[in-house]
Amino acid sequence: MLVAGLSFVSGSVDGISYLALGGIFASFMSGNTIFLGLRIGAGNLSSALQPLDSMIGYIAGVTLAAFIGYSSSNEQEIWPRDATKLVLVEFVLLVMFAIGGFLAGGTPNQVAVYALIALASVAMGIQSAVVYALRVYGVITTAISATWTGAIIGLVDLRRSPPTKRTPEQEHNVGIQIIVLLSFVLGATAGGLAETRFSLETAIIPVVIIGLVIVVARVRMR
């Protein structure tokens, strides 16, 4: 459920950034890479800076998490304490993103757009590294295509396996993947619906969810 919460955050931040920050994604680097190539190919170099900004921020977030992330000695823990620390860093960045979005209003200037893209992308890079290190089977909250692939393959394997040969682990993994997919869609929906009414001020939504993730992690995963 903690990973599902992170997935909701990814979906909402991506939805808000796409609608309010120049049609880019904060976590979906495949999309940003395509946007970068398309805009360069069309000769629109100024608009190409936005996906490039997001890509650089995401790389910085993953790098930061890799440097300060938890060690392999914690592999036996379901949710290591260092994972909570990294999510706390993500929380701080998203709070700054929300405050910046509130101050920028409905029509942020270019400097504000680049700053907000960077904050959101660094946060998503950190989250991606955290989930990757947790080794949740077939789940990457910021690269949802991989989760779709894992869920479909898992469902096919379950369908082909006789009920007596299905393992609890198989069913558990597929269940997690489906919950993460639904959470991502719900997050994107919340970001999209709210953004049409409140613009960047809706960045408070992922802040609240990531705050709940931290509280639950600290209480339940001691």
ABEGO torsion letter per residue (X at the ends): XAAAAAAAAAAAAAAAAAAAAGGBBAABAAAAAAAAAAAAAAGBAAAAAAAAAAAAAAAAAAAAAAAABBBAAAAABABBAAAAAAAAAAAAAAAAAAAAAAAAEABBBAAAAAAAAAAAAAAAAAAAAAAAAAGBBGBBAABAAAAAAAAAAAAAAAAABBAAABBAAAAAAAAAAAAAAAAAAAAAAAAAAAAAAAEAAAAAAAAAAAAAAAAAAAAAAX
